[in-house]
Amino acid sequence: MIPDSTCQNAEKSFLLASSLFPSEEWIHKENNIWVAKSRLIEEYREPDKWEREMSQARILTSRGSAVYFLPELEIKGETGRRCADLVLDGEIMEIKTVSGSRVTLGGEFRLAYKQGASLTAGREGLHHSVFIRLLTDLPLMSVMSKIAGELKGRTDKGRFICYFEAQKDLRSWSYEELRAIIGKK
């Protein structure tokens, strides 16, 4: 039996994904993962990228979340820059895999943040979040403070989810929680 929260997450995700892309068809790929039909070409065109994104989605769906992969669209006026990857539990989310230093983490977060924001622009009440699968063994407080610094001066809502690969540890903070630590150093 599927838990009620998983069904609610799937319904919220479907409603948001369908409102963002009303003419899109959604294909059920595996447990709690749906993909925009127009995006399925990526599975064949870029199989390594596809598998990386699916493995990230599985980290989240194994904990009861529901994922809808959105169509791949470029951000207006920015060739080669894409909008957010998916809707997770009724929330717009960009996903990244990061290896490297804190500087790399910060850069990838900024890019992911911008990609998510591209779908919320002009849409009242929507917010966006970022999920990063961190392959580098950076300390928890180092990651939190880096992302807090990247959020400085921003007031929007959303969350940062980080999967620390080395520890197999999934953490989540609201942007507000992270901004609050800037003044506590």
C-alpha positions as CSV (number, residue, x, y, z in Angstrom):
1,M,0.0,0.0,0.0
2,I,1.3,3.5,-0.9
3,P,1.4,5.9,2.1
4,D,-1.0,8.8,2.1
5,S,1.8,11.3,2.1
6,T,3.3,9.8,-1.1
7,C,-0.1,10.1,-2.8
8,Q,-0.5,13.7,-1.7
9,N,3.1,14.4,-2.9
10,A,2.3,12.9,-6.3
11,E,-1.0,14.8,-6.6
12,K,0.7,18.1,-5.7
13,S,3.5,17.5,-8.2
14,F,1.1,16.5,-11.0
15,L,-1.0,19.7,-10.4
16,L,2.0,22.0,-10.5
17,A,3.7,20.3,-13.4
18,S,0.4,20.3,-15.4
19,S,-0.2,24.0,-14.6
20,L,3.3,24.9,-15.8
21,F,3.0,22.8,-18.9
22,P,-0.7,22.2,-19.6
23,S,-0.2,20.5,-23.0
24,E,2.5,18.1,-21.8
25,E,1.9,14.4,-21.5
26,W,3.4,12.7,-18.4
27,I,4.9,9.2,-18.7
28,H,5.2,7.0,-15.6
29,K,8.8,5.7,-15.6
30,E,9.1,4.0,-12.3
31,N,7.9,4.2,-8.7
32,N,7.0,7.9,-8.0
33,I,8.8,9.2,-11.1
34,W,7.0,10.7,-14.1
35,V,8.7,12.3,-17.1
36,A,7.4,14.9,-19.6
37,K,7.1,13.0,-22.9
38,S,9.0,15.7,-24.7
39,R,12.0,15.1,-22.3
40,L,12.2,11.3,-23.0
41,I,14.5,12.0,-25.9
42,E,17.2,12.8,-23.4
43,E,17.2,9.2,-22.3
44,Y,18.5,8.2,-25.7
45,R,20.4,11.4,-26.7
46,E,22.3,11.8,-23.4
47,P,22.2,8.5,-21.5
48,D,24.8,9.4,-18.9
49,K,23.1,12.6,-18.0
50,W,19.7,10.8,-17.9
51,E,21.0,8.1,-15.5
52,R,22.6,10.7,-13.3
53,E,19.3,12.6,-13.0
54,M,17.3,9.4,-12.4
55,S,19.7,8.3,-9.7
56,Q,19.2,11.7,-8.0
57,A,15.4,11.4,-8.3
58,R,15.6,7.9,-6.8
59,I,17.4,9.3,-3.7
60,L,14.3,11.5,-3.1
61,T,11.6,9.1,-4.1
62,S,13.0,6.3,-1.9
63,R,12.0,8.6,1.0
64,G,8.4,9.0,-0.2
65,S,8.7,12.0,-2.5
66,A,7.1,12.2,-6.0
67,V,9.0,13.6,-9.0
68,Y,7.8,15.0,-12.3
69,F,10.7,15.7,-14.7
70,L,9.8,18.9,-16.7
71,P,10.4,19.5,-20.4
72,E,13.8,20.9,-21.2
73,L,13.4,24.5,-22.0
74,E,16.0,27.3,-22.4
75,I,15.9,30.3,-20.2
76,K,14.7,33.3,-22.3
77,G,17.7,35.2,-23.7
78,E,20.3,32.7,-22.4
79,T,21.4,30.2,-25.0
80,G,22.4,26.9,-23.4
81,R,20.9,27.7,-20.0
82,R,17.9,25.5,-19.1
83,C,15.0,26.0,-16.7
84,A,14.5,23.8,-13.6
85,D,14.6,20.0,-14.0
86,L,11.6,18.9,-12.0
87,V,8.7,19.3,-9.6
88,L,9.3,17.6,-6.3
89,D,6.3,17.2,-3.9
90,G,4.6,20.2,-5.5
91,E,7.8,22.4,-5.5
92,I,9.9,23.5,-8.5
93,M,13.4,22.1,-8.1
94,E,16.7,22.1,-10.0
95,I,19.0,19.2,-9.3
96,K,22.8,19.1,-9.6
97,T,25.6,16.7,-8.9
98,V,28.7,18.5,-7.5
99,S,32.3,17.4,-7.0
100,G,35.0,19.8,-6.1
101,S,35.6,22.7,-3.7
102,R,33.3,25.1,-1.9
103,V,33.8,27.5,-4.8
104,T,32.4,24.8,-7.2
105,L,29.5,24.2,-4.8
106,G,28.7,27.9,-4.7
107,G,28.8,28.2,-8.5
108,E,26.6,25.2,-9.1
109,F,24.1,26.4,-6.5
110,R,23.9,29.9,-8.1
111,L,23.3,28.3,-11.5
112,A,20.6,25.9,-10.1
113,Y,19.0,28.8,-8.2
114,K,18.7,30.8,-11.4
115,Q,17.3,27.9,-13.3
116,G,14.6,27.4,-10.7
117,A,13.8,31.1,-10.5
118,S,13.2,31.2,-14.3
119,L,10.0,29.2,-13.8
120,T,8.7,31.3,-10.9
121,A,9.2,34.7,-12.5
122,G,5.8,36.5,-12.7
123,R,4.0,33.6,-11.0
124,E,2.6,34.7,-7.6
125,G,2.9,32.2,-4.8
126,L,5.4,29.8,-6.4
127,H,8.9,29.2,-5.0
128,H,11.8,27.1,-6.1
129,S,14.4,24.9,-4.5
130,V,17.7,23.3,-5.2
131,F,18.9,19.7,-4.6
132,I,22.6,19.0,-4.8
133,R,24.1,15.5,-4.6
134,L,27.5,16.3,-3.1
135,L,30.3,13.9,-4.1
136,T,33.0,15.8,-2.3
137,D,33.4,15.2,1.4
138,L,32.9,18.8,2.6
139,P,31.9,19.4,6.2
140,L,28.2,20.0,7.0
141,M,28.8,23.5,8.4
142,S,31.0,24.5,5.5
143,V,28.2,23.5,3.1
144,M,25.6,25.3,5.1
145,S,27.6,28.5,5.4
146,K,28.5,28.5,1.7
147,I,24.9,28.2,0.7
148,A,23.9,30.8,3.3
149,G,26.4,33.2,1.7
150,E,24.9,32.5,-1.7
151,L,21.4,33.4,-0.4
152,K,22.6,36.7,1.1
153,G,20.4,39.6,-0.1
154,R,17.7,37.2,-1.4
155,T,14.3,37.1,0.2
156,D,12.4,34.4,-1.6
157,K,11.2,31.1,-0.1
158,G,12.4,27.7,-1.0
159,R,14.8,25.1,0.3
160,F,18.2,23.6,-0.2
161,I,18.4,19.8,-0.1
162,C,21.8,18.2,0.0
163,Y,22.7,14.6,-0.2
164,F,26.1,14.0,1.2
165,E,27.2,11.0,-0.8
166,A,30.1,10.0,1.4
167,Q,27.9,9.7,4.5
168,K,24.7,8.7,2.6
169,D,23.0,11.5,4.5
170,L,20.2,13.6,3.2
171,R,19.7,17.1,4.7
172,S,17.2,19.9,4.0
173,W,17.0,23.5,5.1
174,S,14.7,26.3,4.2
175,Y,16.4,29.3,2.5
176,E,15.2,31.3,5.6
177,E,17.0,28.9,8.0
178,L,20.2,29.2,6.0
179,R,20.1,33.0,5.7
180,A,19.7,33.1,9.5
181,I,23.1,31.5,10.1
182,I,24.9,34.3,8.3
183,G,24.6,36.6,11.4
184,K,25.6,33.8,13.8
185,K,29.2,33.4,12.7
